[in-house]
Amino acid sequence: MAPKLCLPDGAVRGIDIQGAQTGTVTSYTAGRDGTVTVDNPQHERALREYGAFPSALGGHTRGGYRCSDCGFGAFFTTCSRCGGTCRRDN
């Protein structure tokens, strides 16, 4: 699976990487989610040197509450959607 990288600054919309041996230029333009998918390990290394970083640093969050009436996931014991009582979600 090819890694997804976030570009170093929100203002940067793309980076061009020039190949060392062939001199061909590969353009990496950020998608709607602000990430680029890199297939070449050398290009990944070059992008990281520019300041790019992996997109999934936070991981999966656990916990919170689930409304017993409507099933909405919440962070509080009172549901913000219907006003019902929420129970701990494991």
ABEGO torsion letter per residue (X at the ends): XBBBBBBABAABABBBBBBAAAGBBBBBBBBAAGBBBBABAAAAAAAAAAGBBBABAAEBBBEEBBBAAAGBBBABABBAAAGBBBBBBX
